[in-house]
Amino acid sequence: MKKKLNNHKVAIVMGSQSDFSTMKYTQKVLKTLKIKHEIRIVSAHRTPIRLYQFAKSVEKEKFSVIIAGAGGSAHLPGM
């Protein structure tokens, strides 16, 4: 049986608002492809509880893909 993915979405995760200047291109591609997505700002250093809550809620919120990146910080995608 084939699983329906029409209510699934992509999470674009970044550590701060300033990272959007890098991650906006990801959003542009997803919009062009008409893929549902949400942008989240989750700082492993400034908002560790938010990071934990996001990770815990991924399945419930039906995120099928998580794209994590940052403008100048390399630790976020590893978190």
C-alpha atoms as an extended CHARMM CRD file, in Angstrom:
* protein
*
        79  EXT
         1         1  MET       CA              0.0000000000        0.0000000000        0.0000000000  PROA      1               0.0000000000
         2         2  LYS       CA              1.3780000000        3.3890000000       -1.0190000000  PROA      2               0.0000000000
         3         3  LYS       CA              1.5960000000        5.9940000000        1.7350000000  PROA      3               0.0000000000
         4         4  LYS       CA              0.0530000000        9.3920000000        0.9480000000  PROA      4               0.0000000000
         5         5  LEU       CA              2.3490000000       12.3440000000        1.5570000000  PROA      5               0.0000000000
         6         6  ASN       CA              0.0410000000       15.1870000000        0.5320000000  PROA      6               0.0000000000
         7         7  ASN       CA             -0.2640000000       16.4980000000        4.0990000000  PROA      7               0.0000000000
         8         8  HSD       CA              3.4410000000       16.1880000000        4.8710000000  PROA      8               0.0000000000
         9         9  LYS       CA              5.8210000000       19.1330000000        4.7380000000  PROA      9               0.0000000000
        10        10  VAL       CA              9.4280000000       20.3020000000        4.9290000000  PROA      10              0.0000000000
        11        11  ALA       CA             10.9500000000       22.1390000000        7.8960000000  PROA      11              0.0000000000
        12        12  ILE       CA             13.5540000000       24.7960000000        7.1560000000  PROA      12              0.0000000000
        13        13  VAL       CA             15.4780000000       25.2760000000       10.3940000000  PROA      13              0.0000000000
        14        14  MET       CA             18.0300000000       27.9710000000       11.1720000000  PROA      14              0.0000000000
        15        15  GLY       CA             19.7460000000       29.2820000000       14.2740000000  PROA      15              0.0000000000
        16        16  SER       CA             18.7760000000       32.9520000000       13.9720000000  PROA      16              0.0000000000
        17        17  GLN       CA             16.8550000000       35.4150000000       11.8320000000  PROA      17              0.0000000000
        18        18  SER       CA             20.1260000000       36.5900000000       10.2640000000  PROA      18              0.0000000000
        19        19  ASP       CA             20.5840000000       33.1070000000        8.7470000000  PROA      19              0.0000000000
        20        20  PHE       CA             17.5460000000       33.7150000000        6.5430000000  PROA      20              0.0000000000
        21        21  SER       CA             19.7320000000       35.5690000000        4.0540000000  PROA      21              0.0000000000
        22        22  THR       CA             21.3250000000       32.1750000000        3.3390000000  PROA      22              0.0000000000
        23        23  MET       CA             18.2750000000       29.9400000000        3.7810000000  PROA      23              0.0000000000
        24        24  LYS       CA             15.8720000000       32.0740000000        1.7150000000  PROA      24              0.0000000000
        25        25  TYR       CA             17.0270000000       30.2490000000       -1.4010000000  PROA      25              0.0000000000
        26        26  THR       CA             15.7710000000       26.9910000000        0.0710000000  PROA      26              0.0000000000
        27        27  GLN       CA             12.3770000000       28.5750000000        0.6170000000  PROA      27              0.0000000000
        28        28  LYS       CA             12.3750000000       29.9130000000       -2.9420000000  PROA      28              0.0000000000
        29        29  VAL       CA             12.9640000000       26.4380000000       -4.4010000000  PROA      29              0.0000000000
        30        30  LEU       CA             10.2500000000       24.8730000000       -2.2320000000  PROA      30              0.0000000000
        31        31  LYS       CA              7.7800000000       27.5840000000       -3.2510000000  PROA      31              0.0000000000
        32        32  THR       CA              8.6340000000       27.0640000000       -6.9250000000  PROA      32              0.0000000000
        33        33  LEU       CA              8.0340000000       23.3320000000       -6.5440000000  PROA      33              0.0000000000
        34        34  LYS       CA              4.8290000000       24.0010000000       -4.5550000000  PROA      34              0.0000000000
        35        35  ILE       CA              6.0710000000       21.9910000000       -1.5840000000  PROA      35              0.0000000000
        36        36  LYS       CA              4.5140000000       22.7910000000        1.7830000000  PROA      36              0.0000000000
        37        37  HSD       CA              7.0770000000       24.0680000000        4.2500000000  PROA      37              0.0000000000
        38        38  GLU       CA              7.5830000000       25.9640000000        7.4690000000  PROA      38              0.0000000000
        39        39  ILE       CA             10.5070000000       28.0470000000        8.6560000000  PROA      39              0.0000000000
        40        40  ARG       CA             11.6900000000       27.6540000000       12.2350000000  PROA      40              0.0000000000
        41        41  ILE       CA             14.3310000000       29.5550000000       14.1650000000  PROA      41              0.0000000000
        42        42  VAL       CA             15.8590000000       27.1610000000       16.6580000000  PROA      42              0.0000000000
        43        43  SER       CA             19.0850000000       28.1090000000       18.3930000000  PROA      43              0.0000000000
        44        44  ALA       CA             20.9180000000       25.2450000000       20.0640000000  PROA      44              0.0000000000
        45        45  HSD       CA             22.6170000000       27.7900000000       22.3390000000  PROA      45              0.0000000000
        46        46  ARG       CA             19.9380000000       30.4210000000       22.9600000000  PROA      46              0.0000000000
        47        47  THR       CA             16.8120000000       28.2390000000       22.8710000000  PROA      47              0.0000000000
        48        48  PRO       CA             17.7880000000       24.6450000000       23.7270000000  PROA      48              0.0000000000
        49        49  ILE       CA             14.3000000000       23.8800000000       25.0670000000  PROA      49              0.0000000000
        50        50  ARG       CA             12.7930000000       24.9960000000       21.7360000000  PROA      50              0.0000000000
        51        51  LEU       CA             15.2550000000       22.6930000000       19.9500000000  PROA      51              0.0000000000
        52        52  TYR       CA             14.1810000000       19.7670000000       22.1280000000  PROA      52              0.0000000000
        53        53  GLN       CA             10.4720000000       20.5360000000       21.6340000000  PROA      53              0.0000000000
        54        54  PHE       CA             10.9220000000       20.8370000000       17.8720000000  PROA      54              0.0000000000
        55        55  ALA       CA             12.7530000000       17.5060000000       17.6520000000  PROA      55              0.0000000000
        56        56  LYS       CA             10.0930000000       15.8390000000       19.7840000000  PROA      56              0.0000000000
        57        57  SER       CA              7.2250000000       17.1970000000       17.6370000000  PROA      57              0.0000000000
        58        58  VAL       CA              8.5950000000       16.4880000000       14.1420000000  PROA      58              0.0000000000
        59        59  GLU       CA              6.5830000000       13.3260000000       13.5310000000  PROA      59              0.0000000000
        60        60  LYS       CA              3.3640000000       14.7300000000       15.0210000000  PROA      60              0.0000000000
        61        61  GLU       CA              3.6510000000       17.8570000000       12.8720000000  PROA      61              0.0000000000
        62        62  LYS       CA              4.1760000000       15.6610000000        9.7770000000  PROA      62              0.0000000000
        63        63  PHE       CA              7.5820000000       16.9460000000        8.7320000000  PROA      63              0.0000000000
        64        64  SER       CA              8.9840000000       14.4680000000        6.2110000000  PROA      64              0.0000000000
        65        65  VAL       CA             12.2010000000       16.3990000000        5.5860000000  PROA      65              0.0000000000
        66        66  ILE       CA             14.2450000000       18.7760000000        7.7290000000  PROA      66              0.0000000000
        67        67  ILE       CA             16.6470000000       21.1680000000        6.0210000000  PROA      67              0.0000000000
        68        68  ALA       CA             18.9170000000       22.7400000000        8.6370000000  PROA      68              0.0000000000
        69        69  GLY       CA             21.4810000000       25.3550000000        7.8680000000  PROA      69              0.0000000000
        70        70  ALA       CA             23.0480000000       28.5780000000        8.9580000000  PROA      70              0.0000000000
        71        71  GLY       CA             24.7450000000       31.5820000000        7.4830000000  PROA      71              0.0000000000
        72        72  GLY       CA             28.0000000000       31.3460000000        9.4030000000  PROA      72              0.0000000000
        73        73  SER       CA             27.5620000000       28.7150000000       12.0580000000  PROA      73              0.0000000000
        74        74  ALA       CA             28.2920000000       25.0630000000       11.4790000000  PROA      74              0.0000000000
        75        75  HSD       CA             26.8420000000       23.5340000000       14.6540000000  PROA      75              0.0000000000
        76        76  LEU       CA             23.0980000000       23.8230000000       13.8960000000  PROA      76              0.0000000000
        77        77  PRO       CA             22.8050000000       21.0940000000       11.2490000000  PROA      77              0.0000000000
        78        78  GLY       CA             24.5490000000       18.7040000000       13.6330000000  PROA      78              0.0000000000
        79        79  MET       CA             22.0900000000       19.4710000000       16.3980000000  PROA      79              0.0000000000
